[in-house]
Amino acid sequence: MKLYGSPASPYARKARVLIKEKNLPCEFVVEDPWPADSPIPSRNPLGKVPVLEIESGSYLFESAQVVHYLDNVDGKSLTPKDAAGYWQAQWWQALGNGIIDAVIARVLESRRPPEKQMPEKMAREEARVHRAVNVGENAFKGGDFLVGSRFTLADLVLGVALQYTDFRYPHDWRSRAPKLARWHAGITKRRSFEETLPPGFTPIQ
Ligand SMILES: N[C@@H](CCC(=O)N[C@@H](CS)C(=O)NCC(=O)O)C(=O)O
């Protein structure tokens, strides 16, 4: 298998962390989706990374689907089996994916020419992040893992999301969310996280 993506993409990073966690035989191929001559649209008509090449010429795209595939490919799923745990993990992943979407939208807005930027758009995306952190903090009982007593996709996705927040929208979410801050410090010390950091980013602890 091959995973196409850019080193700073949080969507691709979810899959990269999962590949490391499970030690899957999957090569990470750096590919930038933005240039006009990028090969990515020939593999994903939506022109976005990550793209997973399952076998020659067979591609899967959209990070949630890529993560779902990789989670099930080896029979060692990181998704809780019990119904309550399953849906709790889905909830945390929705929260994490939403944070990633909001931080990306904010970054893209901030890269537009200053005269075209909309402060209200930035504020709307920031409000999503703040609400999501507050709600996550209230929902979290505390401890090493978000769901149950082992590392799951909930930890993976929210861990990536909050580290991407530190990277692209650094602000003090930790003082508002001390339980999540403690959990995040532990999760991001995993080798899978340390070996997939965005270039130039120094983790905040
Ligand atoms: N919903 C997609 C979003 C993927 C995405 O937006 N990836 C960015 C990189 S972080 C990208 O490829 N952007 C290129 C573009 O928007 O043209 C997913 O979850 O895979």
The ligand as an SDF file (V2000), in Angstrom:
LIG
                    3D

 20 19  0  0  0  0  0  0  0  0999 V2000
  -12.5040   15.9300    3.7060 N   0  0  0  0  0  0  0  0  0  0  0  0
  -11.1720   15.6590    3.2410 C   0  0  0  0  0  0  0  0  0  0  0  0
  -10.3220   16.9210    3.3710 C   0  0  0  0  0  0  0  0  0  0  0  0
   -8.9090   16.6880    2.8340 C   0  0  0  0  0  0  0  0  0  0  0  0
   -8.2000   18.0280    2.5900 C   0  0  0  0  0  0  0  0  0  0  0  0
   -8.8110   19.1030    2.5610 O   0  0  0  0  0  0  0  0  0  0  0  0
   -6.8840   17.9340    2.4060 N   0  0  0  0  0  0  0  0  0  0  0  0
   -6.1180   19.1130    2.0550 C   0  0  0  0  0  0  0  0  0  0  0  0
   -4.7080   19.0300    2.6220 C   0  0  0  0  0  0  0  0  0  0  0  0
   -4.7160   19.3710    4.3510 S   0  0  0  0  0  0  0  0  0  0  0  0
   -6.0010   19.1860    0.5510 C   0  0  0  0  0  0  0  0  0  0  0  0
   -5.6570   18.1960   -0.0620 O   0  0  0  0  0  0  0  0  0  0  0  0
   -6.2790   20.3540   -0.0210 N   0  0  0  0  0  0  0  0  0  0  0  0
   -6.1540   20.5690   -1.4340 C   0  0  0  0  0  0  0  0  0  0  0  0
   -7.2720   21.3930   -1.9830 C   0  0  0  0  0  0  0  0  0  0  0  0
   -8.1790   21.7880   -1.2000 O   0  0  0  0  0  0  0  0  0  0  0  0
   -7.2650   21.6590   -3.1800 O   0  0  0  0  0  0  0  0  0  0  0  0
  -10.5810   14.4980    4.0170 C   0  0  0  0  0  0  0  0  0  0  0  0
  -10.9790   14.2950    5.1680 O   0  0  0  0  0  0  0  0  0  0  0  0
   -9.7350   13.7740    3.4520 O   0  0  0  0  0  0  0  0  0  0  0  0
  1  2  1  0
  2  3  1  0
  2 18  1  0
  3  4  1  0
  4  5  1  0
  5  6  2  0
  5  7  1  0
  7  8  1  0
  8  9  1  0
  8 11  1  0
  9 10  1  0
 11 12  2  0
 11 13  1  0
 13 14  1  0
 14 15  1  0
 15 16  2  0
 15 17  1  0
 18 19  2  0
 18 20  1  0
M  END
$$$$
